Amino acid sequence: MKKSSFQFATLIILLSIFTVAVQFTAWYFFKASLLSFGIGLLISLMFTHIFLRQSLTYESCFSYTLLNVLICSIVILLSFLGESTSFLTFQRELLYIPALHLFVPFFYAILQNLFDKGHRYNGFYSFFRSTSITFLIFYTAAFVFLSFVTNKAAVLFFTDIKSINFIPFYTLATLIEEYIDKKAGLTDIGAYLVRTSCLFIPYGFYAVLLFRKNSRFIRCLVLLFLPVFTEILQRILLVGKADIDDILFGLLGGFLGAILYHLLNTAYNYVADEDFLSRRKQYSFYRSTLHF
């Protein structure tokens, strides 16, 4: 490794540690407030911009992103496993911190690549692939936890629906009725809708991205696969009720993810006159070395 490359890698590590330290210090003083997350957002955005401009490659952005996510995850895991301290007490809102440091460089890199008409920066395809793999690891863990560990707790508590429901929107109607009778709150309804729909948005985005060259019928079948498979598996494992509502809202979330991909692809066609993730001809003396 060249001395300049070693120095740059060391700088990435030091600034990543600095970013995490500032983030949790802001959390200590401001807790789960917009200010604490805003401080982390600004610092992450600033250093991502600096690394990209100095290295002219998205690889440095991924290195910085990966380090931030790993260090934040380790700190949060230690706070979860250990006893509460005066400095850091585990709260569910802490899980938003690694997500913040994953998505900020991710969206920034997409915008830079979108408006990079001079093709100054290299390695976006590898950056997107590596960052997506990192995100999908966390997404899969969250999906399994929400679908098979804590799934439907509010619905099973507030309703008398049997383990299988084939009546569309019956679960939602039951929750609304329970809310009218003041047996359930709006948070229960909101949590149900968010879990059953928003949880499938990333799946819809990546499913359409991977099957973008297939027919619409195939893409629709792929979007339907995970919601149906999840309900069947829940029934087999006896961890919840199989519900047609979950399939419908899961399919809705998948379609929202598909729309998100098409909007992004449309933006690329309009601004860059190319499809999203299309290979660009670039010539650089820089050799990428860090990606999955």
N, C-alpha and C positions, 0 to 999 in steps of 0.2 A: 504494500500500500504506500502510495506516495505521501510525503510529509504533508502537503497541502490537503490531501484527502483525509489523512488522519486528524489533522487540526479541525477540519470542517465537521467530521464525525464527532469529535470531542465537543465541539461547540453545540451540535444538535443535542447531545446528551445533557450538557450543562443547562442549556436553555429549557429543555424538557423538564428537568428537575426543578428549575426555577418556576416554570409555569404551574406545575402541580403544587409547589409550595405556596405560591401566591393564591391559587384557587382555593386551597383548604384554609388558608389564613382568612380569606374573604368569607368563607363559609363559617369560620369560627366567630367572626364579628357580626355577620349579617344573616346567618342561617340560610334557609331556602327562600331567599328573596331574589327579586329581579336584579338587584345590584350585585349580589354575589355571582350569579350566573353571567351577568353582563361583563363583569371584570374578567372572568375566565374567557368569555367569548372574544373580547377585544385583544387580550394577550395572545390567544391562540391564533387569531386572524393576523395579527401583526407579525408574529414570528413565521407563520406559514408564508406570508408575502415576502418576507426578507429571504427565507431559504430558497424560494422559487426564483427570485430575482438574482440571487448570488450564484446559484448552481445551474440555472437554466434547465433544470430537470425536475420532474414531479417525484422522483425517487426520494429526494431530501424531504419533501412534504410527507411522504408515506412514513419515512423513518421517524420523523417528529411526531406524527399522528400515532403510530404504533407505540412508541415509548410513552406518550401521554396516557393512552388508554390502559396500557399494562400497569404503569405505576399507580394510576388512580384506582384501578381494579384491585390491586394488591392492598392499598391503604384501606379501601372500603371493606375488603374481605377480612382484614385484620380487625377492623372495628366491629365487624359482625361476629367474629369468633371470640374476640376478647371481651373483657368487661368494659363497661362504659367509663370513659375518662372525662375530665373536665375539658379536654381539648376537642375530642371527636366522639360523639355518641352516634351510633348507627341509626339512621332513619332511611325510609324507602326513597326519599327525595335525593339521597346521595347517589343513587343509581343513575340520575340524570347527568351527573358530572362526566363519567366516561363517554356517555352518549353525546354530550356537548362537544367534547374534544375529538370525537370521531367524525361528527357531521359537519362541523365548521370547516376544517380543511377540505373535506370531501366536496362540499358545495362550492367552496372558493375555487378549488381546482377545476370543477366543471365550468364555472363561469369564465375562468381564465382561458380554458381551452376553447370555449365557445367564441370568445372575442379575440383569440390569438390568430389574427389574419396573417401575420408575418411568419407564423410557425416557428417562433423563437424557442419554445420550450419542448423538451423531449420527454418521452416515457409516459404519456397520459394513459395509454391502453394498459400498461403494466400497473400503473398506479390505481386505476379503476378496478382492475382484477384483484389486486392484493387487498385494497381497502374493502371491496365487496366481500371477499372471503372472511376478513376480520369481522365485518358487520354480521355476516350470515352465521358465524359461530355464536355470537352473542344473541342474535335473533332466534336461532334454533333453541338455545337454552331458555330464553324468555317464553317462547311459544310453548314448549313442553311444560314449563312451570305453570303458565296461565291456563293451559288447556287440560292438563291432567292432574295438577296438584291443587290449585285454588279455583278451579273452574266452577261456575254456576253456584257458588256458595249462597249468594243473595237470592238467586232464583229458586233454589231448592228450599230455602228457608221461608220465602214469602209465598210459595205456590204449593199446590197439591198435585201438580202434574206428575203423571206416571213416568216410568223410566224411558218411555218412547212417546214422542208426540209427532203426529203426522198432519196436524191442523196448522196451516200457515198463519203466522202472526198471533197465535194463541198465547204464547208465552209473554210476548210484549203487551198484549191486551190485558192479561192477568196482572202484570206488574203495574200497569196504569190503573187498573181497578183497585189494587192494593194501595196505590198512592192516593187515590180519591178517598179511600176509607182510612187514610192516615196510618196504614200498617207498613208502608214502605216510603222511602224518600226519593227525591229526584236524583240523588247521587246513586241510588241502586239502579234506577233506570238508565242513567248515563253510563255507569260502569258496565252494564250489560251491553249497551249499544256499542260502546268504545271497544270492549273486549271482542265482541263477535264480528265487528266490521273493520276497525282500524288495525287489528292484529294481522289481517290478511292483505293490507295495502302493500307492504314490501314484497310479499309473495307474488302479488299480481304484477308488480313492476318487473321483477326479475323473470317471472314466467313468460311474460310477453317479450321481454328482451331476448331470452334464450330461444323462443319459438317464433321470432318475428318474421322468419322466412317461410313459415308454414301458413296454411289457410286459416281463415277466421274460425272455422268450425273446430279445427284442432286446438287453437288457442283458447276457445271457450271451454272445451273439454278439460284442458290443463287447468284453467281457473277453477273449474268445478271439482277437480280431483281432490285437492287438499281439504276443503270443507267437508266433503262426503267421507273421505278416508278418516278424518279426525273424529267425526261422529260415530262411525262404525267402530273405530278403535276404542272410543270411550265406552261404548256399549259392551264390547268384548271384555275390556278390563274392569268394567263395573265401577268406573270413577265418575260417573255422571249420567245424565239422561241423554239419549239420542233425540235430537230436536230438529225438526225441519226449519225452524226459525234460525238456528245457528247456521244451517247450510245457506239459507237465503241471504242473511246478513254477511256471512263469510264471502259469498259470491259477490255481493255488493262491494265489499272491501277489495276483492280482487279486481273488479272492474275499475274502481277508483285508482288502484295502482297501475292498471293498464292505461287509463287516461293520463296519468302522470307521465308515463313513458312516452306516449304519443305527443303530449305537449312539449316535452323536452326534445323529442326528435323533430317536431315542427319548428321549434326555435333554432335548432341546428341547420335545418334546411333553409330557413329564412335568413339567418345571420351569416352562417359559414358556407352555405350552399353545398351541404353534404349531410349524410346521415350521422346520427350519434354513434360514436365508436368506430367510425370509418378510419381506415389506416391512412395516415398522411405521410408523404414522402419528405423525410427530414434527413439532413446530413449534419452530423456532429462528431466531434472528437471525444465526446463524453461516452463512456461505456457503463451501462446500467449493471449493477451487481446485486441489488437488494430487492428481491420480489419473490412471491410465492410461485 
